[in-house]
Amino acid sequence: MIRHLFLRLFVIAGLTAALTPQMAHADPITIEHEHGTLKLDAPAKRIAVTNWATTETVIALGLDPVAIADPNDYLDWVAKPDLPENFTDIGQRAAPNMEALRAAKPDLIVISKNLEMAYDNFNAIAPTIVLSVYNNNRDALPEAQKLLKTLAKATDRQAEAKAWLDDADVKFAEYGDRVRAAMPPGHALAITQFVSESHIGLYGKSSLPGTVLAKMDLPLAYQGPVNNWGFAKGGVEILGPRAQDTLVYLNPVPDVIREKVWASPVWKILDFVKNDRVYELPVVWAYGGMPSALRFARLLAESMESGPVK
Amino acid sequence: MSGQKSHEANPAMTRAINSDMNRFFHRGPTILCIVLALCSVTILINDLWPFLQNGAGMNVIFHPDETDFDQILFHFSTLPRITMAFICGAGLALAGAAIQTVLRNPLASPTTLGVGAGVEFALTVFLLLAPAALAPFKEAAALAGGMIALGAVYLIASRRANATLWLILAGMIINLMLQSGTQIFLLFNEQYLQSVFMWGAGDLAQNGWDSTQFVLPRLLVGVAVVLLLSRPLDLLALGDDTASSLGARVTILRLLILGFAVFITASVISAAGLIGFIGLAVPAALRIAGLTRSRDLMIYSLLTGGFALLCIDFLVRQMNGLGGDIVPTGAATALIGAPFIILILRKARIMPGQQSEDHHPDQQIVSKNVLSLVLVFGLVTGLGLSLFVSFNGHDFVLLTGGESFHDILLQRSERTFAAIICGAALAVSGTLIQRVGRNPLASPEITGVSSATALAMIIALVFFGFGQRADLMFVGAVGGIISLIILLLLCRKFTHTPHYLLLNGLALTAILGAIVRIALTRSGTQTSMLISWLAGTTYFTRMDEVLIVAGVTVALLIVVIAARRPLELASFGNDQATSLGLGISGFQFFIMLLAAILAASATLLVGPLSFVGLMAPHLARIAGYRLAGGHLLGAVLIGANVMMVAEWMARNLLYPQQLPTGLIAALIGTTYFLFLAIRKR
């Protein structure tokens, strides 16, 4: 009974949608993704997201995701853009809760290849696409851009996406100029994240920070080998060859780790520490999508202008 | 058999080592120690070379030039790292030698007896939960963690006939339990993951002398005390009877020495993380090389362990930076050290033949008939409950209908059946292993086949980027088969096949642990998925896989039930069985093979850990299912029930978060064993 009712409602909704003039799409939307091709009869409106790069990208397109994974950690690690007021918490990114997901009644689910093994289970709930920005040995920024464009296509918001990207291009250039103006000439930027009290991650060319710097036409200090997520990991000594450059570290950093690193003799001797060229960025997600990329650029410019960490 | 008996009866474990090695009394150890020392000196000179060339060699060690980065780096990073490597290696080897001598068990060590895992668990919990004001008690917490773990191991193993083996098996149980506990904490504190993993994997990177200043004084105290007590230790090595007749206060002495060994271990692990196998391999290798007196063993262990870790760490340092990632020293050491177990097994004949007397030291805790009824009833009602009732964080929800009734039901049954089948397969596997191995603490996990299956899948996933479930299943199956062949080759010549299978499994499991730690430090954003997968999750399981594994399990169960009579005989021990005209070795081997296949299938389905294979047969046996057929069926019922409950809890306890089913099952299983151990007192 209920099922029939829903079906009827669905048909009516579909008809209304098809007859509304703004819906130019009589044809189904075809989306190429990492697990094949998906045909959508109508633009997706209720999107479920299973990682933060997708979460923030959907929000940037002006849509509120109906189901979000790890929303609490999002606040600590991604911070912005703000999450919508109402959504379903679907648990961990590593294992989104299928029943919670189903209850959210999405019409499109976006997963990354980390969850591809469960593709059929997701697809049984709603049409599912696999889009990964990371862990594929490709440059992060173009991949993040591709994610935005693909999601725009799926939601029929290409115009918004184009406007967003055009605006971002202008801003990247502007932030780049601001950083250059605030930074001594001839310096390269070493972008880092503290991993533990004696280990540090150093972002390389293919990472999000690395590719954003390239976009802003700023020199990246570390050009060496990186892992699948675009960074190299090592003791603080890997900063040695980069000591003449300017160091930028991302938050969050647990206080314990920060204090220990700052107290260590090797850290103190580093040229950028001695000569006050260490800059701190507020929380920004280095494995995010376009919004995080733009946020990184903005925070970098602001941090450079407000001066180094004392 | 009688020859084997005399080894067990002879309390001086050291004499159980091949006596023909005694010709090289002290020569082997000395050579080993000197070679490693020479390597260490070479390494030091190699690291110092750039400074020696411009005459700054002394400066850089004592008063580095504050303006020269290379000098600072050497003085505050390389030099403390070399020092830490030596100190940690020395401390752990000495602790290992002490524990081995006190417990008269050449396979005992801080890592195999759960001390390391206990310290790690305590420190992880402390790091994540303790308020800043408690910081001064961190060390006490670490020490307590290590002591409690060792105590629990001892509690489970004491008063058993074959304490040598029991101790190792109990160590393994406690290890697995504490690791599960640590993982649960980490799963929900993801922001600390990377930091905890780096430390947990035992990386020796230093950026100052803090850690050295922390460990060195503690080590000196520990070493002094242990060496002072090493005279009485030689008496201990003669066995309790001899020692007490000589007037030594055996118990106090033992506890003191164990306490200080744990103290050394806890100090090292607090500062440098878990560094596996130095504490096991070094003293054991020295003993094989001919050292018998405990004082000599300790001093040699101290030096050899220090030099050995220094050399290994040098190799690891050379590998760092390649591909932009770190190989943590501790994990690398475990990787190098694990094969030593196999070597030790070959050299030291530690497996005695007396197991049959260990038939039922545990009291019956539930009656067989009541249990059968409860189990069948539980399975049926439990199945209904787990399919139709869920918990959404506030209320229990009954699934009655609705548009996606069938889909929800299908997905729930997929996972529930996966868990049940997995429980059944592991229960059969465990029953077979416990019967043929004649050891009620043996379990499928420790044949190593599960580990190898998981290992292959993890390597494919993390290092080669396989993402398709079918590919992973295939890789896993290949890994399981290869490990089976290796076990076959290793055990070909041994007369006590089941035990050697188990202990080789221990080595494989250790290798898995090491590789997992390396994988976790470099898995970036995939970490929590890896953890839950390793801990055993039904999340990715599909119905077709469940059906295949169910088919295999049922088929093999029918085979073993058909073979229940020879299985019964095999449970009695070689003498009786051979006199009854059974070619026992071949049969034992066949049964172990079936057990391994079942364990591998369950691993493919759900993951490598669960304890069900250990707990289900054990509970079935002490509940009174003594004959082979009943034992199998009883274990299957228990296994299926436990996994079903674990699966429901995993899905609903923290909704919408989901816990790995294997973790819940492991906690149920270990709690059961601790309960038994305490009840026995």
Chai-1 contact restraints between the chains, C-beta under 6 A:
chainA,res_idxA,chainB,res_idxB,connection_type,confidence,min_distance_angstrom,max_distance_angstrom,comment,restraint_id
A,R3,B,E403,contact,1.0,0.0,6.0,A-B,restraint_1
A,F6,B,E403,contact,1.0,0.0,6.0,A-B,restraint_2
A,D89,B,P656,contact,1.0,0.0,6.0,A-B,restraint_3
A,I90,B,P656,contact,1.0,0.0,6.0,A-B,restraint_4
A,G91,B,P656,contact,1.0,0.0,6.0,A-B,restraint_5
A,G91,B,Q657,contact,1.0,0.0,6.0,A-B,restraint_6
A,G91,B,Q658,contact,1.0,0.0,6.0,A-B,restraint_7
A,Q92,B,Q657,contact,1.0,0.0,6.0,A-B,restraint_8
A,A94,B,S528,contact,1.0,0.0,6.0,A-B,restraint_9
A,A94,B,M529,contact,1.0,0.0,6.0,A-B,restraint_10
A,A94,B,S532,contact,1.0,0.0,6.0,A-B,restraint_11
A,A95,B,S532,contact,1.0,0.0,6.0,A-B,restraint_12
A,A95,B,Y539,contact,1.0,0.0,6.0,A-B,restraint_13
A,A95,B,Q658,contact,1.0,0.0,6.0,A-B,restraint_14
A,N97,B,P656,contact,1.0,0.0,6.0,A-B,restraint_15
A,N97,B,Q658,contact,1.0,0.0,6.0,A-B,restraint_16
A,M98,B,Q411,contact,1.0,0.0,6.0,A-B,restraint_17
A,A100,B,P656,contact,1.0,0.0,6.0,A-B,restraint_18
A,R102,B,S404,contact,1.0,0.0,6.0,A-B,restraint_19
A,K113,B,G467,contact,1.0,0.0,6.0,A-B,restraint_20
A,N114,B,Q526,contact,1.0,0.0,6.0,A-B,restraint_21
A,N114,B,M529,contact,1.0,0.0,6.0,A-B,restraint_22
A,E116,B,G467,contact,1.0,0.0,6.0,A-B,restraint_23
A,M117,B,R469,contact,1.0,0.0,6.0,A-B,restraint_24
A,M117,B,F540,contact,1.0,0.0,6.0,A-B,restraint_25
A,A118,B,F540,contact,1.0,0.0,6.0,A-B,restraint_26
A,A124,B,D407,contact,1.0,0.0,6.0,A-B,restraint_27
A,V195,B,Q194,contact,1.0,0.0,6.0,A-B,restraint_28
A,S196,B,S195,contact,1.0,0.0,6.0,A-B,restraint_29
A,S196,B,M198,contact,1.0,0.0,6.0,A-B,restraint_30
A,S198,B,A205,contact,1.0,0.0,6.0,A-B,restraint_31
A,S198,B,N207,contact,1.0,0.0,6.0,A-B,restraint_32
A,H199,B,M198,contact,1.0,0.0,6.0,A-B,restraint_33
A,P225,B,G323,contact,1.0,0.0,6.0,A-B,restraint_34
A,P225,B,G324,contact,1.0,0.0,6.0,A-B,restraint_35
A,V226,B,G324,contact,1.0,0.0,6.0,A-B,restraint_36
A,N227,B,G324,contact,1.0,0.0,6.0,A-B,restraint_37
A,N227,B,D325,contact,1.0,0.0,6.0,A-B,restraint_38
A,N227,B,R522,contact,1.0,0.0,6.0,A-B,restraint_39
A,W229,B,G524,contact,1.0,0.0,6.0,A-B,restraint_40
A,A232,B,G324,contact,1.0,0.0,6.0,A-B,restraint_41
A,K233,B,D325,contact,1.0,0.0,6.0,A-B,restraint_42
A,K233,B,I326,contact,1.0,0.0,6.0,A-B,restraint_43
A,G235,B,A205,contact,1.0,0.0,6.0,A-B,restraint_44
A,V236,B,N207,contact,1.0,0.0,6.0,A-B,restraint_45
A,E237,B,L73,contact,1.0,0.0,6.0,A-B,restraint_46
A,E237,B,S77,contact,1.0,0.0,6.0,A-B,restraint_47
A,G240,B,F69,contact,1.0,0.0,6.0,A-B,restraint_48
A,G240,B,L73,contact,1.0,0.0,6.0,A-B,restraint_49
A,S264,B,N207,contact,1.0,0.0,6.0,A-B,restraint_50
A,S264,B,G208,contact,1.0,0.0,6.0,A-B,restraint_51
A,P265,B,F76,contact,1.0,0.0,6.0,A-B,restraint_52
A,P265,B,G208,contact,1.0,0.0,6.0,A-B,restraint_53
A,V266,B,F76,contact,1.0,0.0,6.0,A-B,restraint_54
A,V266,B,S77,contact,1.0,0.0,6.0,A-B,restraint_55
A,V266,B,N207,contact,1.0,0.0,6.0,A-B,restraint_56
A,I269,B,I72,contact,1.0,0.0,6.0,A-B,restraint_57
A,Y287,B,T525,contact,1.0,0.0,6.0,A-B,restraint_58
